[in-house]
Amino acid sequence: MQIRINGQIKEFWNGQSTVRCKGKQYSEKRYFISSIEDINEFVTAVRTHWTIENTLHWSLDVIFRDDECQIREKNTAENIAILRRICFNRIKMYQNGKTLKRKKMLCTFDDSFRFNVLFS
């Protein structure tokens, strides 16, 4: 369906997402407004967005507890977020067979491991 926003024609898309987790099925309906007219291009854009959300943002929240951060000063919050992403990327790049969470913990307690992660 096409709609007009600020004089521009936009496409209105809807879709249903179904997730199975621990034997239960969850469904939700999602609505999108986009300038993309081709359905295949739109589906690719949505899937790309959720791939980033599920890999980077979920990992940052689980490993660094990003959503629980109480920092409210704008510059400080942005700076901490940048540092978290740098640390996340360095930890992710360091290959030693351990999980990201375990590598983060090792960086906390082991100076030589932290040095190797940061400067290897």
KAMONOR-V829918 format. One record per run of one state. SS is the DSSP state (2 for helix, 1 for strand, 0 for the rest). FROM is the first residue (numbers start at 1). TO is the last residue. If there is no record, write none. Layout:
((SS;FROM;TO) (SS;FROM;TO))
This chain:
((0;1;1) (1;2;5) (0;6;7) (1;8;21) (0;22;23) (1;24;34) (0;35;38) (2;39;64) (0;65;65) (2;66;68) (0;69;73) (2;74;93) (0;94;99) (2;100;109) (0;110;110) (2;111;119) (0;120;120))
